[in-house]
Amino acid sequence: MGAFRNVNAPLITLPAQALYNPWLQTPLGIKVSKTENLNTATGVDLFTVTGKVLIRVWTGEVTNAVGTIGDYKLRVKTDNVDLCAATAMTSAGVGYMWQLSSDAGLTILTGSSYAVSAVKTADTNGLGIADRLVGLAGGSCVLQSNRAAGSAGDEQVHTIWYLPLEAGASVVAA
């Protein structure tokens, strides 16, 4: 662990992945990814947040074609707080991408034909990137997908870029 100093802020210790791999830290923040197997019946614990963080961007990309997933949403499992509205993910081909917007009342999906409209692009219809404050000062919480089961082999990769907002704050794959 190392530290950096901002003259306008207290000393903040960054997680090891931010200090030793320059490819993981961008102007958007620190990058962390997790692959989700979508055939699990109720959902998957995706990330553990320690302390308070600002999630700048949260994206998903289908890496193995998805048949039908019902009522897909992202939430803070620890407190059952939704990060987006539930939606069905149907016939999403390899390369289909989505992005969490700044409006928790909207779904993550961007079109009516997910096999075509969002392959290799994601559109939040002008709502911008996530910019979500998440976490608990001095504590932790779990971010989870919540959904009906998909088919065997259905899979996507989640990627979060975040900024720590307090000493020791981090996001790690669960």
Order of alpha helices (4+ residues) and beta strands (2+ residues): beta-beta-alpha-beta-beta-beta-beta-beta-beta-beta-beta-beta-beta
